[in-house]
Amino acid sequence: MLKIRFFRKLSLSLLLVLGGMGLLGRDGYLQLKGHLAAELVDAALAAHLSDGAVHPPWQWADFQPVARLMAPRLGVTLPVLEGSAAQTMAFGLAHVGGTAGPGADDNVVLAGHRDSWARFMAGLRQGDLLVMEHAGGRRSYRVRQTTVVDRGAVEYLGQGGAPLLTLITCHPFGGWTPTSDRYVVLAEPVEGGRRTERMAI
């Protein structure tokens, strides 16, 4: 009887150890995969900023990097990606289709997940500088306001007005359940903050 109990405990312990090792191995694999993807996206973005051509980060990717967004006060630098929204937001901020492209004189709209690429938005405040590098140069913006709206507030996607940079993510930050609220950051171009020459990488 004691031997049976011993072997049961030993078997359970081995199962727990092996299960734990499996989870650690899976976590390590996912982290390695994420780091590799980030390196490939950065390389493709550098190539795009250099020559303006389309550079998918890997052969089967259905998106490509088109810009780099920086929030200097927060020490944040993020890739901006164009393509299938679902996959794109797993690897960076997504440029919202149908809105002005990076550097255009209209409303450039970017979106991201609140628990990953767009998490930095929670730390933005009025007056913060945002800098966008694109194939034509760079443009600087200052945060004008932040607000929470319903996801149906499509006026924030509007075109045909003054140049703007609009950032959108789900709200509240840190939440895991679906929500209909959206956190919106509106930023206006800095006077004289536009450079149209090609960036040196």
Secondary structure, 3 states (H helix, E strand, C coil): CHHHHHHHHHHHHHHHHHHHHHHHHHHHHHHHHHHHHHHHHHHHHHHHHHHCCCCCCCCCCCEEEEEEEEEHHHCEEEEEEEECHHHHCCCCEEECCCCCCCCCCCEEEEECCCCCCCHHHHHCCCCCEEEEEECCEEEEEEEEEEEEEECCCHHHHCCCCCCEEEEEEECCCCCCCCCCEEEEEEEEEEEEEEECCCCCC
